[in-house]
Amino acid sequence: MFAYPVTNLCVRECPIPYRGFSPNNTCVLDCPTQYYFYDVTINVCALCDSKCIICASLSACTKCLTGYNLFNGYCNQSCIPTTVITYANAAGECVAQCPAGTFGNNQTYACVTMCPTQQYGEPTTHLCTLCPSTCSVCSNSSYCVACQPAATLAIDHMCYTNCNSTYKYSYNGSCWNTCPNGTYLTYTNVICSACAAICNTCTASPNQCTSCTASYYFNNTCLTVCPSGYFGNSTTLQCVSCSSVASSVCAQPLNYSTSYSVENFQPVITLQFNQNVSLADQLQNILKIRIQTRRLLQVGSLVNNGVNYTY
């Protein structure tokens, strides 16, 4: 029964727009803003869930008691994930991603402005993310601010495991007094990194070769075939200039082409060679042919790629 203030009579149901309020059995125009919601099906002010402060229904809480977090309309003890990872924001709501300026802490499942030790706030994922293992404090995955006791902060702002003053270069988990063959010293001045497979030795970067494994070195790179004007020295594995060494490897086979024309009503055959030839030799010997003619061979003009001879 509810006291209806219009008539001062008791009624089983409050007439609309009044609604029943159980704590004092009174008909009221509005339900309290906290702990109650208007249940239109029975026209009464009904209690929210016991962990909820403000709600629109039993399954539509919008604000929870202290110590509870809101997720999908319900107040939970925390946002500890079951199938979906969520984090409690500043309003106590469980959200899939923390708002800007905060980061999900996977230890407390809360959105925080400062991440735990050895973690940093990743702005893309809005999560607290582990620093590199050698860092004690970092700004991101590639910028250490302070190192673990057994590591040194290098010029590239990364922390590297200490070697010692004699063997101060680190490669593949070991300390070296100089970078081993097939590696180069990176700009960190601490770490040696592997050269490209084609290089036997390199410097400054993996592809800047200083010697080659099974090819020829030429201008900081390795080639299987040397460029024109060079030949490959199989002993040194280098491309050597043909002009600096007398080598039959650089000699091109002697070739020539012929063309036919008529001058002053006389047939003329022109021979064009691919390289200069010595006139000290008999032309027949050079060409390896037998020339049968009564006319003398006359020397034509030199051209860029050989000599012309006409008769």
TABEL-V181700 format. One record per residue. N is the residue number from 1. RES is the residue in three letters. OMEGA is omega in whole degrees, -180 to 180 (NA if undefined). BURIAL is I if it has 24 or more other ideal C-beta (glycine too) atoms within 12 Angstrom, else O. D_LAST is the distance of its C-alpha to the last C-alpha in Angstrom with 2 decimals. Layout:
N/RES/OMEGA/BURIAL/D_LAST ; N/RES/OMEGA/BURIAL/D_LAST
This chain:
1/MET/180/O/136.06 ; 2/PHE/177/I/134.81 ; 3/ALA/-178/O/136.78 ; 4/TYR/-172/I/135.79 ; 5/PRO/-178/O/136.40 ; 6/VAL/-177/O/136.78 ; 7/THR/-175/O/139.91 ; 8/ASN/177/O/140.82 ; 9/LEU/176/O/140.98 ; 10/CYS/-180/O/139.39 ; 11/VAL/177/O/136.75 ; 12/ARG/179/O/134.86 ; 13/GLU/179/O/131.62 ; 14/CYS/178/I/130.81 ; 15/PRO/178/O/130.18 ; 16/ILE/15/O/126.73 ; 17/PRO/177/O/125.58 ; 18/TYR/178/I/127.58 ; 19/ARG/-176/I/126.51 ; 20/GLY/178/I/128.44 ; 21/PHE/-169/I/128.24 ; 22/SER/-175/O/129.74 ; 23/PRO/177/O/130.53 ; 24/ASN/177/O/133.31 ; 25/ASN/-178/O/133.64 ; 26/THR/172/I/132.97 ; 27/CYS/-178/I/131.07 ; 28/VAL/179/I/128.43 ; 29/LEU/-179/O/125.97 ; 30/ASP/176/O/123.12 ; 31/CYS/176/I/122.35 ; 32/PRO/-177/O/121.88 ; 33/THR/-180/O/118.31 ; 34/GLN/173/O/118.32 ; 35/TYR/180/I/119.03 ; 36/TYR/173/I/119.79 ; 37/PHE/-179/I/117.93 ; 38/TYR/177/I/119.18 ; 39/ASP/-174/O/119.34 ; 40/VAL/-177/O/119.35 ; 41/THR/180/O/120.24 ; 42/ILE/175/O/123.70 ; 43/ASN/177/O/123.98 ; 44/VAL/171/I/124.67 ; 45/CYS/-177/I/123.19 ; 46/ALA/180/I/121.81 ; 47/LEU/170/I/120.96 ; 48/CYS/171/I/117.31 ; 49/ASP/-173/I/116.14 ; 50/SER/-179/O/118.02 ; 51/LYS/-172/I/114.90 ; 52/CYS/178/I/113.96 ; 53/ILE/-180/I/115.12 ; 54/ILE/-179/I/113.69 ; 55/CYS/174/I/112.79 ; 56/ALA/176/O/112.49 ; 57/SER/178/O/113.49 ; 58/LEU/-178/O/113.94 ; 59/SER/-178/O/110.20 ; 60/ALA/177/O/109.03 ; 61/CYS/178/I/109.90 ; 62/THR/176/I/108.22 ; 63/LYS/-175/I/109.78 ; 64/CYS/172/I/111.00 ; 65/LEU/177/O/113.60 ; 66/THR/-179/O/112.49 ; 67/GLY/178/O/110.90 ; 68/TYR/180/I/109.46 ; 69/ASN/-177/I/106.04 ; 70/LEU/176/I/105.31 ; 71/PHE/180/I/102.89 ; 72/ASN/175/O/102.73 ; 73/GLY/-179/I/106.17 ; 74/TYR/177/I/107.91 ; 75/CYS/-178/I/109.09 ; 76/ASN/179/I/107.93 ; 77/GLN/178/O/108.89 ; 78/SER/178/I/105.25 ; 79/CYS/177/I/101.70 ; 80/ILE/-171/O/101.02 ; 81/PRO/170/O/98.47 ; 82/THR/175/O/98.98 ; 83/THR/-180/O/95.97 ; 84/VAL/179/O/94.83 ; 85/ILE/177/O/94.53 ; 86/THR/-178/I/96.36 ; 87/TYR/-180/I/97.53 ; 88/ALA/177/I/100.66 ; 89/ASN/-175/I/99.94 ; 90/ALA/180/O/102.29 ; 91/ALA/-179/I/104.40 ; 92/GLY/179/I/104.89 ; 93/GLU/175/I/102.61 ; 94/CYS/-176/I/100.32 ; 95/VAL/180/I/96.80 ; 96/ALA/179/O/93.49 ; 97/GLN/-180/O/91.78 ; 98/CYS/-180/I/93.46 ; 99/PRO/-179/O/93.31 ; 100/ALA/179/O/91.07 ; 101/GLY/177/O/92.08 ; 102/THR/-174/I/93.64 ; 103/PHE/-180/I/92.32 ; 104/GLY/179/I/93.57 ; 105/ASN/-177/I/95.21 ; 106/ASN/173/I/94.94 ; 107/GLN/-179/O/97.91 ; 108/THR/-176/O/100.42 ; 109/TYR/176/I/98.60 ; 110/ALA/175/I/99.32 ; 111/CYS/-176/I/97.17 ; 112/VAL/176/I/97.18 ; 113/THR/178/O/95.81 ; 114/MET/-179/O/95.38 ; 115/CYS/179/I/93.87 ; 116/PRO/178/O/95.29 ; 117/THR/179/O/94.10 ; 118/GLN/173/O/90.49 ; 119/GLN/177/I/89.69 ; 120/TYR/179/I/88.14 ; 121/GLY/179/I/88.39 ; 122/GLU/-173/O/85.25 ; 123/PRO/-179/O/84.96 ; 124/THR/-177/O/82.95 ; 125/THR/-176/O/85.27 ; 126/HIS/180/I/88.42 ; 127/LEU/169/I/89.23 ; 128/CYS/-172/I/90.16 ; 129/THR/-178/I/87.23 ; 130/LEU/171/O/87.08 ; 131/CYS/169/I/85.30 ; 132/PRO/-170/I/82.81 ; 133/SER/-179/O/84.89 ; 134/THR/-179/I/84.42 ; 135/CYS/171/I/85.65 ; 136/SER/175/O/89.31 ; 137/VAL/180/I/88.74 ; 138/CYS/176/I/85.70 ; 139/SER/176/O/84.65 ; 140/ASN/-174/O/82.25 ; 141/SER/-178/O/80.31 ; 142/SER/-179/O/77.86 ; 143/TYR/177/O/80.14 ; 144/CYS/176/I/82.86 ; 145/VAL/177/O/85.51 ; 146/ALA/-174/O/87.31 ; 147/CYS/170/I/86.66 ; 148/GLN/-176/O/88.67 ; 149/PRO/-175/O/90.15 ; 150/ALA/-177/O/87.44 ; 151/ALA/-179/I/84.50 ; 152/THR/177/I/82.79 ; 153/LEU/-177/I/81.60 ; 154/ALA/-176/I/77.90 ; 155/ILE/-180/O/75.81 ; 156/ASP/178/O/74.80 ; 157/HIS/173/I/78.52 ; 158/MET/180/I/78.71 ; 159/CYS/-179/I/81.09 ; 160/TYR/-180/I/79.74 ; 161/THR/-178/I/81.73 ; 162/ASN/166/O/82.38 ; 163/CYS/174/O/80.77 ; 164/ASN/-174/O/81.68 ; 165/SER/179/O/80.45 ; 166/THR/178/O/78.62 ; 167/TYR/-170/O/77.19 ; 168/LYS/-179/I/76.87 ; 169/TYR/-176/I/73.91 ; 170/SER/175/I/74.66 ; 171/TYR/174/I/72.40 ; 172/ASN/176/O/73.43 ; 173/GLY/-180/O/77.11 ; 174/SER/179/O/76.71 ; 175/CYS/-176/O/76.67 ; 176/TRP/176/O/73.82 ; 177/ASN/171/O/73.34 ; 178/THR/-180/O/69.75 ; 179/CYS/-178/I/67.89 ; 180/PRO/177/O/66.71 ; 181/ASN/-179/O/63.05 ; 182/GLY/177/I/61.73 ; 183/THR/177/I/63.95 ; 184/TYR/180/I/63.93 ; 185/LEU/-179/I/66.77 ; 186/THR/-177/I/67.46 ; 187/TYR/176/O/68.56 ; 188/THR/-175/I/72.16 ; 189/ASN/-180/O/71.74 ; 190/VAL/-171/I/73.86 ; 191/ILE/171/I/72.07 ; 192/CYS/-179/I/69.00 ; 193/SER/-174/I/66.99 ; 194/ALA/173/I/64.43 ; 195/CYS/172/I/60.68 ; 196/ALA/-174/I/58.43 ; 197/ALA/-176/O/57.74 ; 198/ILE/-178/I/54.07 ; 199/CYS/170/I/55.16 ; 200/ASN/173/I/56.56 ; 201/THR/180/I/57.90 ; 202/CYS/179/I/57.98 ; 203/THR/174/O/59.61 ; 204/ALA/179/O/61.29 ; 205/SER/-175/O/60.49 ; 206/PRO/-176/O/59.82 ; 207/ASN/178/O/56.12 ; 208/GLN/-173/O/55.26 ; 209/CYS/170/I/54.08 ; 210/THR/171/I/53.92 ; 211/SER/-171/I/52.85 ; 212/CYS/-179/I/52.01 ; 213/THR/-177/O/53.43 ; 214/ALA/179/O/50.64 ; 215/SER/-174/I/47.68 ; 216/TYR/-179/I/45.77 ; 217/TYR/178/I/47.32 ; 218/PHE/176/I/45.34 ; 219/ASN/175/O/46.93 ; 220/ASN/175/O/50.45 ; 221/THR/-178/I/49.43 ; 222/CYS/-176/I/48.41 ; 223/LEU/174/O/45.18 ; 224/THR/177/O/44.23 ; 225/VAL/179/O/40.50 ; 226/CYS/180/I/39.42 ; 227/PRO/-180/O/37.34 ; 228/SER/-179/O/33.67 ; 229/GLY/180/O/33.25 ; 230/TYR/174/I/36.31 ; 231/PHE/-178/I/37.24 ; 232/GLY/177/I/40.68 ; 233/ASN/-175/O/42.70 ; 234/SER/179/O/44.89 ; 235/THR/-178/O/47.43 ; 236/THR/-176/O/48.15 ; 237/LEU/177/I/47.20 ; 238/GLN/172/I/45.34 ; 239/CYS/-176/I/41.92 ; 240/VAL/-180/I/40.25 ; 241/SER/179/O/37.47 ; 242/CYS/-178/O/34.21 ; 243/SER/-178/O/33.90 ; 244/SER/-177/O/37.29 ; 245/VAL/175/O/36.82 ; 246/ALA/-177/O/34.07 ; 247/SER/178/O/34.03 ; 248/SER/179/O/31.75 ; 249/VAL/-177/O/33.31 ; 250/CYS/-176/O/31.32 ; 251/ALA/178/O/27.92 ; 252/GLN/176/O/25.90 ; 253/PRO/180/O/23.93 ; 254/LEU/178/O/20.17 ; 255/ASN/175/O/18.56 ; 256/TYR/176/I/15.32 ; 257/SER/-178/O/14.56 ; 258/THR/174/O/11.84 ; 259/SER/-174/O/11.72 ; 260/TYR/176/O/10.77 ; 261/SER/179/O/10.95 ; 262/VAL/177/O/11.15 ; 263/GLU/-178/O/10.68 ; 264/ASN/177/O/12.77 ; 265/PHE/179/O/13.45 ; 266/GLN/178/O/9.96 ; 267/PRO/180/O/8.74 ; 268/VAL/175/O/6.09 ; 269/ILE/180/I/6.42 ; 270/THR/176/I/7.44 ; 271/LEU/178/I/9.33 ; 272/GLN/-177/I/12.57 ; 273/PHE/179/I/15.02 ; 274/ASN/177/O/18.78 ; 275/GLN/-180/O/19.40 ; 276/ASN/178/O/18.20 ; 277/VAL/-179/I/16.78 ; 278/SER/179/O/17.49 ; 279/LEU/179/O/14.94 ; 280/ALA/179/O/17.77 ; 281/ASP/173/O/17.04 ; 282/GLN/-179/O/14.65 ; 283/LEU/179/I/11.94 ; 284/GLN/-180/O/13.19 ; 285/ASN/180/O/16.63 ; 286/ILE/-176/I/15.93 ; 287/LEU/-177/O/14.57 ; 288/LYS/178/O/17.18 ; 289/ILE/178/O/15.07 ; 290/ARG/-177/O/14.14 ; 291/ILE/179/O/10.62 ; 292/GLN/180/O/11.27 ; 293/THR/178/O/8.90 ; 294/ARG/-179/O/9.74 ; 295/ARG/177/O/6.62 ; 296/LEU/173/O/6.29 ; 297/LEU/180/O/4.52 ; 298/GLN/-178/O/5.46 ; 299/VAL/176/O/8.23 ; 300/GLY/-177/O/9.18 ; 301/SER/175/O/12.88 ; 302/LEU/175/O/15.35 ; 303/VAL/-174/O/17.25 ; 304/ASN/-175/O/20.73 ; 305/ASN/177/O/20.02 ; 306/GLY/-177/O/16.93 ; 307/VAL/175/I/13.55 ; 308/ASN/174/I/10.39 ; 309/TYR/178/I/6.99 ; 310/THR/172/I/3.76 ; 311/TYR/NA/O/0.00
